[in-house]
Amino acid sequence: MPLPRSLLREFRPTFPWSFTHYQPERWEVLQHVKHLARNDVFAGPPLSEESLRRMYSLSTHPDWVVRFGAKTALHFAGENQESDPEFAKWLHRYLELKRPKRVPVQSFTASRDSLLSRYPFLATPAEDHLARMLSEARALRKELNRPILLFGGVVKGTAMPGGDLDFAVVSRNPLNVPESHQAIPVITPESQDPVSLSILFLGHGIYTGPRRILRDVQRTVVSNVSEEQWERARKNTAKHEAQIHHVVSIFGVPAEKVPLFAAVRAIYATPPPLDVAKRILRVP
């Protein structure tokens, strides 16, 4: 059963920002990685000479997310990057993943475009379950009168019957959570740990609730967070969002393409550098 449009309209991106406007180089490498992931030839085909030159120039970009994307594109276009120890370690981690442990409930071809989009939560074959999870988040938002940020399996597209709803509440001030919901994580302007920052600025996260509260908290956080704390959060996001074991299992992503899908997820989900985040939120 398709997700009700009225329900989807209540959920917006956690941290919507334009790659093309704020980090065009990141958008460029993302398009090349997605092209290689969509192609039926697992090893290519090679990028054009112009594209290869551009990827080589971006493989030394100051932002490590852009470097990572460029090296991924180069490697899967036939330009070996395994002489880079950090890249080689990342690559082998995903190439060693086993084949799906259970029969995919949705074909790779049908799910591919959604998995490679900014909103992979739409890829789930268990739409009824996703609708129940979103309805539960909407009810909690109304009960607590605070924005609800979703992360985990729901936003990754791996929401399946029996799975939990991973979410956090955002509040401008310390929040008295009802006793029945004491385990709910609450993110405030004082939250600066890597996990809270990852949730608060997740590139493909979704939320329901007043946008102004979320933006006020985000602005305060980026005004006070240190560069070191921000970079730890970015790396934490990339690490966890690139874990696609469940994607491999549920959708049957071909083993040869697993690193490409992991790269797309990391590029989409990881927040931009701190100076870029401040520009987006108009923080001095």
N, C-alpha and C positions, 0 to 999 in steps of 0.2 A: 504494500500500500504506500503510495507516494506520501512524503511528509507534507502536512498541511501548510500551505503558504502563509496562513495567518500566524502559525507558530514560528516559521523561519524568519518572518519579518521582525520578530522581537529580539533576535540574536544578531549582534553586530561584531565586527572584528575588535579584538582587545586593543591592539595597537596598529590601526591602519596607517600606513605610510607608503608613499610612492617610491618604488625603486628608481623609476625612470627620472623622477625629479630630484631625489636626494642622493641616490647612489647608482647612477647610470651604469657604472662599470660592473656592479653586482648584478644588475638586470641583464647585462650582456652575457656574462658567463653563465647565468641561470638558463638563458635561452639555448645556449650551446649544449649544456648538460641535458636539458629536457629533449632537445632534438635527438641526441644520441640514445636517450632512454626510450624514445618512441620508435626508433628505427628497428626494423626487424632483423637487421644484421648486427649480431651482438658485438662485433669488434669495430663497428664504424657506421657508415663509410667515413673515410677521413674528411676532416673539415677542409674548406678551401684554403689555398695558400694565404690569402689575406686574413682569414679567420685564425689560422695557426699563428701567424705573426702577431695578431692582436692578443691571442691567449698567452703567448710567450711574454708579451709586454706586461700583461696583467698578473702573470705568475710571480711578480715581485712587488705587487701592490701593497701599500702600507696596511690595509685592512686584511687580516688573516682570512676572513670569510671569502673575500674576492680571490686571494691567492689560492685557497683551497679549491674553489670552483674552477678556476682556470687550469690548475694542475689536473683536476679530474677530467675536464674536457680534453685536455691534451693527451692524457693517458689512454682514454677510450677512443681517441681518434688515431691511435697507433704511435703516438710519440711517448715513449717509455719515460715515466717519471719516478721509477722505483729507486733511482740513485738518491732520492730525497728520503732520508730515514723516517721522518715524521709521516710523509705521505704513504710510504711503503707499509708502515705499521697500520695505518688506517685502512688501506686497500686490502691487506691480507685478512684483517679482522672480518670483513664482510664477504670476501671470497670463500672463507672457510665455513660460512653458514651452511647447514645441511639443507637438503631439499625439504619442501613442506612436509610436516609430520602428519597432516590429515588432508583429506580431499578438499580442495578449495570449494567454497560454497558459491563463489562468483568467479567467472572467468577473468583471467588477467587482462584480456583485450577490453572487456566491458568496464573494468574498474580503472584502467590505466590513466585516462584523462583526469579523473577526479583525484587519484593519488598524486598526480603530478601538478595539481592546481594549488592555489593558496588555501583552499578550503577542503582538505582531504576528508573531513567528517562526512561529506556527502557521498563518499565511496562505499560506506558500509552497506552490505546486503541486507542487514537486519534493520530495515527502516522502522518497523513497528517498535522495536526496542529503543532505537534512537529517539523516536517521537515520545516514548514514555520518559526517557531520561531528560529530554528538553522540557517536557511538561513538569517534571519534578523540580528542575532548576527554576522554572518560572514560578512555581508555587512557593519555593523557598525564598526567592527574591521578594515576593509580595509579603511573606510572613516576616522577614527580617527588615524589609524596606531598605535594602542595600543592593548594589550591583553584585551579581554572581558571575565569577570568571570560571570558565570551564577549561580543563586541560586533560591530559591523559588519553585513554582509549577513545573517548567520545570525539575529541577534536582530531585524533589521528586517523579516524575512519575505521577503527577496529572495535567499535561498540557492538558487542554480541550479547545475546540473552545470558543472564547470569552475571554479567559484568557490573562493576560498581560505577557510580557517578563521581568523578574526581572534580572537585570545585573548591573555590575559595571565595570569601566574602570581602568586599572592599568597603572601608569606612574612613571618613575624614578624621574621626575621633575613636578612642577606645570603645569597643562595642560590648555590651552585655548580652552575650549569646544565651538563649534559653538553655536550661539544663539538659533538655533532650537533644541539643545540638552542640554540646561542649567540645566535641572533637573537630568541629569545623574550623579550618584555618582562617584567620582574619588578617588582611593586609591593610596597614595604615601608612600614613606619611613617614612614620619612623622605621618601617620595614626596609632593611638593607641587606638581608642575607641572600645568597645566590638563588635559593629556591623561590623565595617571594618575588625577587626581581624577575626571574624567568617567567613566572606566572603572570606578573603584572604587565610585562612587555612582550609576551609571546606573539610572534608574527602571525601565526595562524590560529591563535586562540579565539574563542568567542565568548560573549558575555550578554547578559540581559540586565537591564536596569538603567537608571539615569546616567547619561553620558557625562554630565557635568561633574558628578562626584568622582567618577573614574579619572577624568582628566585632571581635576584638582589634585588628587593623590599622586598621579604620575608626575605632574609638574613639581610638586614638593620633593618627591623622591629624587628626580634628576638634578634638582638644585643642590641637594645635600650629599648625594652619594659620591664616593671617591672614584677616581679612574680605575684603581685596583679592584674595588668591589664590583664595578660595572663589568670589567673584563672577566672576572670570575663568573659572573652571572651569564655572560654571553657564552663562555665555554661550557658552562653547565647546561645551557639550553641546547647548544649544538650536539653535545654528547648524548643527551637523553632523547632528543627529537630524532636523531639519526638511528636510534635503536629500532630496527624494523623487523625483528623476529616474528612478531605477530602478523605483520603485513605479508611477509613471505609465506607464513602458514595459512592465512585466511584466503589470500588472493592468488597464491601460486606465482608470485613474481619469479621469472627465470633466474637461476642462480647467477648467471653471468651479468645480470642487470642490477643485482642487489646494491652494489656500491653506487650506481648512478641514482637509484631511488633514495638511498641514504643521503647522498649529496644534495638532492633537490629539497628534501625535508629540512636538512640543516640550514641551507641557504634561505629558505622561506621563513623558518621559525626564529632564527637568531636575530635579536635586536641589532640595530645599527650601532656604530661607535657612539660614545657619549656625546661628543660635540654635535653629531647629526641628530641624536634624540632631542637635544636641547633646541636645535633649530626647528624641528618638527613641532615641538610643544611650545615654541616661542618663549623659551626661558632665557633670560640674559646670561 
